[in-house]
């Protein structure tokens, strides 16, 4: 099985399995192959805002989302910038936001987005998954561990596009 590594920083990397087989069972009980999943996501062309103060991670993730999933990606470096971009573009399908950012954390930005009536899906990302699980759950948002798991990300992208994958 071949993999591509996207080094993001000294502490993070994105690992993409090229030949990994994954599938999801649809609501009708049929299983979708990796190619079908990829095709569905690419056709939906998800609009995603990535919020992370680590430039290399943000750009690497944006590249991956654009190349693999045909996503339309916007980037924000801070929580405050994310608030502005989400307010301007309520047609976003998903916000992927780091928890640990200076000035305004992803948790605080998430609370402010919800307070402004912005109800699009928000997925928080953290290298410290265990430490942040309870706070993400309390906010009613999904938390992904860094480095991001491709299957978990694809499941989220399918759900944002109206598909209902099953584990």
N, C-alpha and C positions, 0 to 999 in steps of 0.2 A: 504494500500500500504506500503510495507516494504522498508526501505532505509538502506544503509550502509554509515557510516561517516568515512572518512579518515582524521583525524586531521593532518594538515600539519605544522602549526605554531600557535602562539597565534592569528594571524590575518586571517589565511586561513584554509579552510577545503574543501575536495572534498566530495560531497554528491551524491551517486549513488542510484537511484530508481530501485529496483529489479523488481517490477511488473508494472512499468510504460509502458503504451502502446504508441508507437510512430510508425509513418509510413511515408513513402515518396512516392510521386507519380512518377512513372518512366516516361521516355520520351514517352512511348507508352500509357500513361494514366492509367496504372494499379498501384495499391497501394501496396507497399511492407510492410509487417508486421515487427514488431520488430525482430522476429526470423530470417526472411529473410535478414534483414539489417545486423544483427549480423553475420549470416552465410556468407554473401558476403564479409564482412570486414575480418572475420577470414580466409577465403580461400585466400584472396589477401595477407595476412600476411604482413601488411605494415611495412616499414623500417622507423623508426622515430628517429630523434635526438631531445632530450629535453635539452634545455639550460636554466638553472636557478641557481642562486647562493645560493638559499635556499635549503639546502641538503634534509630536510624532505619533502618539496614539490616535488622536483625533483624525489626522490626515490618513493614517494607515487604515483605520476603520472606514473612513469615507471612501477610500480607493476600493476596498474590498466590497462594500455595499454597492458601489456603482458598477464595478466590473462583474461581479457574480450575480447580482440581483436586479441590475438595470434600475437601481434606485435613483431618485432625485434627492440629492443630499445638500442640506445646509449645515453650516458649522457655527458654533458659538464657543467662545473661550471661557465665559463666566456665566454664573447664574443670572445676573442682571441682563446680560445680552440675550440669554435664552428667553427671559420674560418678554423682552421686546420682540424678538423674532416669532415667538409663538403667538403673541398678540396680533402681529402683522399678518401671519399666515395660519389662519385657523383651519386650513385645508390639509395640514400635516396629518399623516397617518400614524406617526410614532415619534416620540422623543426618547432618545437614548442619552442618559445623563449620568455622569460620574457623581458619586456621593461626596468625595473629598476634593473640594475646590476652595481656594482662598476667598475671603470676603463673604460670599454666600454659598453655603453648601448645597449639594443637590437636594437634600432633604428639605431645606428651607425654600429653595426655588420651587420644589414640587408643591409645598403648602401654598405658596403665593400663586402659582398657576391655578390650582384648584380654587383658591379664594377669588380669583378673577373670572371664574366660570369656564376656564379652559379645561375641557374634559377628555381630550384625546389621550390615547394610551401613553403612559410614561413608564419606561423601564430604567431603573437605577442600576448602575454598574459599580462594583467595588472589588478591590483586591482583598478586602477584609470582610468577606461574605458573612461569616458567623457573627461578627461584631455588629453588623448592620441589619440582620434579618428581621429582628423584632420591630425596628423603626420602619422599615419598608412595609412590613405587614400591617402595621398600625395606620399607615397612609393608604393602604389598599393598592399598592403598586408591586410590580414584579421586580425582583432583584436578581441580577446575573453576576456571577463571579468572573473576575478578570483572571486570566485571559478568557475571552468569551467562547462559549461552547457553540459550535456551528449548529448542531441539531436544535438546541434550545432557542437560538436566534431564529432559525427557520420556522420553528413552531410559532413564535411570536409574530413573525412576518406573515405567515398564513392566517393567523387569527386576525391581524389588523386588516387583512384583505377580505375578511368575511368567511374564510374557511374555518372549519372546526376539526383540527387534527386531534386524534386521541393517542394517549400514551400506550 
